[in-house]
Structure formats: C-alpha cells, structure tokens
Amino acid sequence: ASSAGADDVAVNDAAAAISSITVEDASDDEANEAVPAPPQEEDEDEVVPPPPAAAAYQFNFNPPQPHLAAAAADPNNMDFANLNPSEINAQFLSLLPPCIHPRLDKLKSLSEDRTQLLEQYLVERAELEQKYNGLMKPLYEMRRDVVTGICDGDIASNDTTGASNGEDQQEVKGIPQFWACAMGHIDLLAELITEEDVDCMEHLVDVTCDDFADGSGFELHFHFSPNDFFTNSVLTKRYEV
C-alpha cells in the first residue's frame, strides 16, 4: 500500500511539473517577422534596349545674344518677321554648315522630279476616269429609269417571285424618296439634311456628275421633277480640287 501511495505521489509531482512549463506561441512572432521576397528569376529572353544615341550634330538656329544685340543696333537690319520667303530661306541656310548646302540642293532636285511625275499621274488618272465614266453612264441612266418608274412594267414582267402581281398591294411608281434615303445613309450628308430638305428631295429624280477633263474638279447636277419649291429643273454645284 505504501508503494502504491508513493507511486501516486510521483505521478502527481510529474504532472505538476509538466503543467508548470510555459509554451510560447511563436505564431505571432513569426507573423510579425518580415518574410523576404523570393529572388526574381532573370528572363534570359528579355532584351534591355540600349540608351538612345546622342545626336551626332545639333544645329543651333538661335544666334548668340551678342549677335542679336549687334543686329538690333544695326539701322540697316531687317525685321525677321517682315522678311519675304527667299530672305528667310537665306537666313536659315546661313545657320547651316556649308557642307550641307549641296545635299539640300539634291533634295530639292528630287522633289522637283516627284512633282513632274505627280503631274503626269494626274493627267493619266483624269483620262482613265473619263474612260470609265463613259462606260458607267448607261448604268446610271438605267438607275434613273428604275427610280422614276419608267422600268416598272419591264421589271414586273420579268419578276419570277410574283411580288409585282399582288392583288391587295398598293400601286407605287418607281422608288419613292430614293435619293433622300440614299443620302441619309451617308453620315457626312445626313448631318446637313433637314426635314424641309426631305420634302424637297421627294422630287429629286437623278444626280449626275461631270468630271473636268483635266481632273481639276467636277460638277454635280441635281435633276428634279416639277415641284412647288423652285422652278429650276436642274441645280448645279461646281467643285474645284
């Protein structure tokens, strides 16, 4: 009995010793401790652009202050703002190194050659436009006849869908308000068309264009049926480009 009691006392002492031990919670300290960022891996494919190269030569187009003072004191000096283009060009060239002047002359020569080619191109383009305008003119005339209703009978006779032979449909000649609808779908023109214009454009039957032979412009002709807005049957607008 005495040995069992001794064992119980030993167990109790051991339990008391264990319970007296303080275990520190390291989670707070670890959370507050700064975690170093992982090292960034270098991208082997990344190419670092080289720094911009410095200009080999920089022109100083602003004369030094002593030069300005001397120019202002010269009674024969001309005001730069009042110089003509040739004088301004001479002033500008005087600020450049002499070795550059022949190179500028070469650029002028190239520009003149280009101007000559451009003039030749415009002449040939005008001739090409005249050619194809003549080829498309019959198509435009047929369009006019369709819009005004002249071709209603021929189109109905060739209609295989039966849409032109409906018994209950309202008889309509041509395509009413064709030009008002067509122009209304062009954003640039739609902003300019008012309600009064739409009423007038109900009588617009055709729009034709005549290009100038030299390609310098064109004329638009607006053809109207008899109406209460004006007596002119054709209104013409001329454009020079």
Protein Blocks (a to p, Z undefined) as FASTA:
>chain_A
ZZmmmmmmmmmmmmmmmmmpccddfklmmmmpccddddddddfklccdddddddfbdcdf
bdcfklmmmmmmpmkbccfklpcfklmmmmmmmmpcfklmmmmmmmmmmmmmmmmmmmmm
mmmmmmmmmmmmmmmmmmmmmmmmmmnommmmmmmmmpmnlmmmcfkbccdehjehklmm
mmmmpmklmmmpcfklmmmmmmpcbdcddddfklpaccddddddddfkbmbfbdcddddZ
Z
